[in-house]
Amino acid sequence: MKKRMKRCKAGEAWSKTIASKFMEIVADDGLLFEILIRLPDSRSIIQCATVCKRWYSLVSRSEYFIRSFNHHHRRKRLLIGPNSRYSFPFTLLTRGAYRTESGLTRANLNFLRRETYNCSSINDFFPEKSKLLHQAHNGGPPSSSGGGYLDFLGWPPGQYFPLIRSSFDDLLLVEKTRKDFYVCNPLTRQWDKLPEAPTYPEAEAIDIVYRSGFVCETDSNRCNESYYCNCSIKYSVVVLGTDHCESVYHAAVFSSETGQWTESTFQFPVRLNVVHWTPVGCNGIVYWPYGSNSFRGIVAFDPSSSTTDDSERRCRMINLPREFGRGWRAMSHRARLGAVRGRLRLLQLFWHARVNSFVLRAWDLDPTTSSWLLVHDLRLRRSKPNEFWLPLALHPDDEGLIFITRTKSDDQDLDVCQYRIGQDLDTCELLYQLPHFGCLPSLCVFTLVHPWWPTAIPPQLPPI
């Protein structure tokens, strides 16, 4: 026992000596700055910030450190090239159904809110890297014993249930009511309540349909990077409304730069009730798939366009790729739309009996020509004939990784797996299981990715 205590004391003395020598070496702030920006993630930065006041002040004193930190890691990743080891950690949030049902009533919507909120302990998945980040920032993700992921919003329990409408990197657009929207970062638990959103002129009519989404961009006034950088952002929230019988859309757009909503109306040939709930924000545009329980095309809305612009410039239709097909191949549960490394990507996965295999295809959109580029076209054989696979979500920062679901004909459990494109289906990694969810194959999943430094929500300007 005495020998062990001596060894422990000797080890402590050695550690203190090494630490004191290191502090002497990095006495210069410039050298310490260069060391800190090379740390792997914000979790490591937070740990170092607790060493002493000097280190804390260097990390937190300005936006310059965050921009340098992000720039260093982005340049490093560009030099290394595509590598899954350097993709952002992710968190999966499962919330309700993906496809559009035109007959969705307000009672059904409230039921969906309650169910996805009360089941948050089984509907959220945190990989190990995500758990470590949450532990560093806010003590860890909610445990399965209780506590929702969005409880930090402080809404009265049992009265309001967070309804996630859209996501962008590590930010969420959350709806409280049709007038009350929040933008939040669940990792840092920062949130901002938007001013009350204007509603459709006939808001009390029961047949009014709403769709909402948002998109983030780099604030060019504060950051001059040519690529998207989350150091300084601006965002737009879009709320579209109409009724079942009209082709006239009422658009309300909130800008974080002005802190205000702007309203306009325009005509559009696609009825809003067949536009899917879950939009995708990419390169300043909000995209919605449309089609009654299928993919028939994509609606693209530009929040930055002027209210005086013509309808075609504000909102336009994008045709699907010719190879996408129609009918049973275009059903909503066989396709997903997402943003991957700044590109809009369309994913399709279905069983084709004629070739006795699953067909996986993926296309990237060229925003200038609205044409599609086929990037993946694979045939995947299954080793077990009773297994069925469907697409679930894309990884916004890893173009070679997708999330898919697996069901078996002999049970009602739904397996959520991650699949590396190009490998066999048997190599899929099981992430988590949803018991008795086999009857709902078309789940809605939001993939949060956590950048090297968490995105800060810009403060709103006071109304004029």
GICORWO-V206854 format. One record per residue. N is the residue number from 1. RES is the residue in three letters. SS is DSSP state (alpha for helix, beta for strand, coil for the rest). OMEGA is omega in whole degrees, 0 to 359 (* if undefined). Layout:
BEGIN
n: [N;N]
res: [RES;RES]
ss: [SS;SS]
omega: [OMEGA;OMEGA]
END
This chain:
BEGIN
n: [1;2;3;4;5;6;7;8;9;10;11;12;13;14;15;16;17;18;19;20;21;22;23;24;25;26;27;28;29;30;31;32;33;34;35;36;37;38;39;40;41;42;43;44;45;46;47;48;49;50;51;52;53;54;55;56;57;58;59;60;61;62;63;64;65;66;67;68;69;70;71;72;73;74;75;76;77;78;79;80;81;82;83;84;85;86;87;88;89;90;91;92;93;94;95;96;97;98;99;100;101;102;103;104;105;106;107;108;109;110;111;112;113;114;115;116;117;118;119;120;121;122;123;124;125;126;127;128;129;130;131;132;133;134;135;136;137;138;139;140;141;142;143;144;145;146;147;148;149;150;151;152;153;154;155;156;157;158;159;160;161;162;163;164;165;166;167;168;169;170;171;172;173;174;175;176;177;178;179;180;181;182;183;184;185;186;187;188;189;190;191;192;193;194;195;196;197;198;199;200;201;202;203;204;205;206;207;208;209;210;211;212;213;214;215;216;217;218;219;220;221;222;223;224;225;226;227;228;229;230;231;232;233;234;235;236;237;238;239;240;241;242;243;244;245;246;247;248;249;250;251;252;253;254;255;256;257;258;259;260;261;262;263;264;265;266;267;268;269;270;271;272;273;274;275;276;277;278;279;280;281;282;283;284;285;286;287;288;289;290;291;292;293;294;295;296;297;298;299;300;301;302;303;304;305;306;307;308;309;310;311;312;313;314;315;316;317;318;319;320;321;322;323;324;325;326;327;328;329;330;331;332;333;334;335;336;337;338;339;340;341;342;343;344;345;346;347;348;349;350;351;352;353;354;355;356;357;358;359;360;361;362;363;364;365;366;367;368;369;370;371;372;373;374;375;376;377;378;379;380;381;382;383;384;385;386;387;388;389;390;391;392;393;394;395;396;397;398;399;400;401;402;403;404;405;406;407;408;409;410;411;412;413;414;415;416;417;418;419;420;421;422;423;424;425;426;427;428;429;430;431;432;433;434;435;436;437;438;439;440;441;442;443;444;445;446;447;448;449;450;451;452;453;454;455;456;457;458;459;460;461;462;463;464]
res: [MET;LYS;LYS;ARG;MET;LYS;ARG;CYS;LYS;ALA;GLY;GLU;ALA;TRP;SER;LYS;THR;ILE;ALA;SER;LYS;PHE;MET;GLU;ILE;VAL;ALA;ASP;ASP;GLY;LEU;LEU;PHE;GLU;ILE;LEU;ILE;ARG;LEU;PRO;ASP;SER;ARG;SER;ILE;ILE;GLN;CYS;ALA;THR;VAL;CYS;LYS;ARG;TRP;TYR;SER;LEU;VAL;SER;ARG;SER;GLU;TYR;PHE;ILE;ARG;SER;PHE;ASN;HIS;HIS;HIS;ARG;ARG;LYS;ARG;LEU;LEU;ILE;GLY;PRO;ASN;SER;ARG;TYR;SER;PHE;PRO;PHE;THR;LEU;LEU;THR;ARG;GLY;ALA;TYR;ARG;THR;GLU;SER;GLY;LEU;THR;ARG;ALA;ASN;LEU;ASN;PHE;LEU;ARG;ARG;GLU;THR;TYR;ASN;CYS;SER;SER;ILE;ASN;ASP;PHE;PHE;PRO;GLU;LYS;SER;LYS;LEU;LEU;HIS;GLN;ALA;HIS;ASN;GLY;GLY;PRO;PRO;SER;SER;SER;GLY;GLY;GLY;TYR;LEU;ASP;PHE;LEU;GLY;TRP;PRO;PRO;GLY;GLN;TYR;PHE;PRO;LEU;ILE;ARG;SER;SER;PHE;ASP;ASP;LEU;LEU;LEU;VAL;GLU;LYS;THR;ARG;LYS;ASP;PHE;TYR;VAL;CYS;ASN;PRO;LEU;THR;ARG;GLN;TRP;ASP;LYS;LEU;PRO;GLU;ALA;PRO;THR;TYR;PRO;GLU;ALA;GLU;ALA;ILE;ASP;ILE;VAL;TYR;ARG;SER;GLY;PHE;VAL;CYS;GLU;THR;ASP;SER;ASN;ARG;CYS;ASN;GLU;SER;TYR;TYR;CYS;ASN;CYS;SER;ILE;LYS;TYR;SER;VAL;VAL;VAL;LEU;GLY;THR;ASP;HIS;CYS;GLU;SER;VAL;TYR;HIS;ALA;ALA;VAL;PHE;SER;SER;GLU;THR;GLY;GLN;TRP;THR;GLU;SER;THR;PHE;GLN;PHE;PRO;VAL;ARG;LEU;ASN;VAL;VAL;HIS;TRP;THR;PRO;VAL;GLY;CYS;ASN;GLY;ILE;VAL;TYR;TRP;PRO;TYR;GLY;SER;ASN;SER;PHE;ARG;GLY;ILE;VAL;ALA;PHE;ASP;PRO;SER;SER;SER;THR;THR;ASP;ASP;SER;GLU;ARG;ARG;CYS;ARG;MET;ILE;ASN;LEU;PRO;ARG;GLU;PHE;GLY;ARG;GLY;TRP;ARG;ALA;MET;SER;HIS;ARG;ALA;ARG;LEU;GLY;ALA;VAL;ARG;GLY;ARG;LEU;ARG;LEU;LEU;GLN;LEU;PHE;TRP;HIS;ALA;ARG;VAL;ASN;SER;PHE;VAL;LEU;ARG;ALA;TRP;ASP;LEU;ASP;PRO;THR;THR;SER;SER;TRP;LEU;LEU;VAL;HIS;ASP;LEU;ARG;LEU;ARG;ARG;SER;LYS;PRO;ASN;GLU;PHE;TRP;LEU;PRO;LEU;ALA;LEU;HIS;PRO;ASP;ASP;GLU;GLY;LEU;ILE;PHE;ILE;THR;ARG;THR;LYS;SER;ASP;ASP;GLN;ASP;LEU;ASP;VAL;CYS;GLN;TYR;ARG;ILE;GLY;GLN;ASP;LEU;ASP;THR;CYS;GLU;LEU;LEU;TYR;GLN;LEU;PRO;HIS;PHE;GLY;CYS;LEU;PRO;SER;LEU;CYS;VAL;PHE;THR;LEU;VAL;HIS;PRO;TRP;TRP;PRO;THR;ALA;ILE;PRO;PRO;GLN;LEU;PRO;PRO;ILE]
ss: [coil;alpha;alpha;alpha;alpha;alpha;alpha;alpha;alpha;alpha;alpha;alpha;alpha;alpha;alpha;alpha;alpha;alpha;alpha;alpha;alpha;alpha;alpha;alpha;alpha;coil;coil;coil;alpha;alpha;alpha;alpha;alpha;alpha;alpha;alpha;coil;coil;coil;coil;coil;alpha;alpha;alpha;alpha;alpha;alpha;alpha;alpha;coil;coil;coil;alpha;alpha;alpha;alpha;alpha;alpha;alpha;alpha;coil;coil;alpha;alpha;alpha;alpha;alpha;alpha;alpha;alpha;alpha;alpha;alpha;alpha;alpha;alpha;alpha;alpha;alpha;alpha;coil;coil;coil;alpha;alpha;alpha;coil;coil;beta;beta;beta;beta;beta;beta;beta;beta;beta;coil;coil;coil;coil;coil;coil;coil;coil;alpha;alpha;alpha;alpha;alpha;alpha;alpha;alpha;alpha;alpha;alpha;alpha;alpha;coil;alpha;alpha;alpha;alpha;beta;beta;beta;coil;alpha;alpha;alpha;alpha;alpha;alpha;alpha;alpha;alpha;alpha;alpha;coil;coil;coil;coil;coil;coil;coil;coil;coil;coil;coil;coil;alpha;alpha;alpha;coil;coil;coil;coil;coil;coil;coil;coil;coil;beta;beta;beta;beta;beta;beta;coil;coil;beta;beta;beta;beta;beta;coil;coil;coil;coil;coil;beta;beta;beta;beta;beta;coil;coil;coil;coil;beta;beta;beta;beta;coil;coil;coil;coil;coil;coil;coil;coil;coil;coil;coil;coil;coil;coil;beta;beta;beta;beta;beta;beta;beta;beta;beta;beta;beta;coil;coil;coil;coil;coil;coil;coil;coil;coil;coil;coil;coil;coil;coil;beta;beta;beta;beta;beta;beta;beta;beta;beta;beta;beta;coil;coil;coil;coil;beta;beta;beta;beta;beta;beta;beta;beta;coil;coil;coil;coil;beta;beta;beta;beta;beta;beta;beta;beta;coil;coil;coil;coil;alpha;alpha;alpha;beta;coil;coil;coil;coil;beta;beta;beta;coil;coil;beta;beta;beta;beta;beta;beta;coil;coil;coil;beta;coil;coil;beta;beta;beta;beta;beta;beta;coil;coil;coil;coil;coil;coil;coil;coil;alpha;alpha;alpha;alpha;beta;beta;beta;beta;coil;coil;coil;alpha;alpha;alpha;coil;coil;alpha;alpha;alpha;alpha;beta;alpha;alpha;alpha;beta;beta;beta;beta;beta;beta;coil;coil;beta;beta;beta;beta;beta;beta;beta;beta;beta;beta;coil;coil;coil;coil;beta;beta;beta;beta;beta;beta;beta;beta;beta;beta;coil;coil;coil;coil;beta;beta;beta;beta;beta;beta;beta;beta;beta;beta;coil;coil;coil;coil;coil;coil;beta;beta;beta;beta;beta;beta;beta;beta;coil;coil;coil;coil;coil;coil;beta;beta;beta;beta;beta;beta;beta;beta;coil;coil;coil;coil;coil;beta;beta;beta;beta;beta;beta;beta;coil;coil;coil;coil;alpha;alpha;alpha;coil;beta;beta;beta;beta;beta;beta;coil;coil;coil;coil;coil;coil;coil;coil;beta;beta;beta;beta;beta;beta;beta;beta;coil;coil;coil;coil;coil;coil;coil;coil;coil;coil;coil;coil;coil;coil]
omega: [180;178;180;179;178;179;179;179;178;178;178;179;179;180;179;179;179;182;180;177;179;179;178;182;184;178;179;181;180;179;179;179;181;178;185;181;178;175;192;185;182;178;178;179;180;179;180;181;180;183;181;182;181;179;180;181;180;182;190;190;185;177;182;180;182;180;178;178;180;182;180;183;177;179;178;181;177;179;181;183;181;182;183;180;185;176;183;171;183;173;180;177;180;185;170;185;184;191;180;171;185;182;181;180;179;178;178;179;178;177;179;177;184;185;181;178;184;182;185;183;179;184;181;181;182;173;187;180;179;178;181;178;179;178;182;186;186;175;177;178;178;180;180;180;178;179;182;182;182;179;182;177;174;179;180;182;179;181;177;181;183;176;181;180;184;177;175;186;182;179;179;167;185;180;175;170;180;179;188;180;179;169;186;172;185;181;180;182;172;179;180;177;179;172;183;184;174;182;177;183;178;190;183;179;187;183;177;180;179;169;182;178;177;183;179;175;175;177;185;178;183;181;185;179;179;180;179;180;184;177;179;185;167;182;177;176;183;173;178;179;174;173;187;188;187;172;178;181;170;184;172;184;176;178;178;179;181;183;184;173;171;184;176;175;178;179;181;187;181;177;185;182;176;175;185;183;194;179;177;175;183;177;176;182;174;184;173;166;176;182;181;182;179;173;176;180;182;175;180;181;180;182;184;181;182;178;179;179;178;185;184;179;180;187;183;178;176;179;177;177;181;182;183;178;180;176;187;179;185;179;187;183;179;182;176;178;180;176;182;179;176;178;176;183;176;183;179;179;181;177;180;184;184;179;178;180;172;177;177;178;177;180;172;182;170;187;183;183;184;177;184;177;179;183;177;175;189;171;185;179;178;180;180;186;182;180;179;185;177;179;181;182;175;175;185;184;180;186;179;184;175;178;184;178;179;174;179;184;184;175;183;179;180;179;175;187;170;186;176;185;180;179;177;178;181;181;179;178;178;180;177;184;176;182;175;177;181;179;180;183;185;180;174;182;175;180;175;172;185;181;181;176;183;179;177;179;182;179;179;173;177;180;181;*]
END
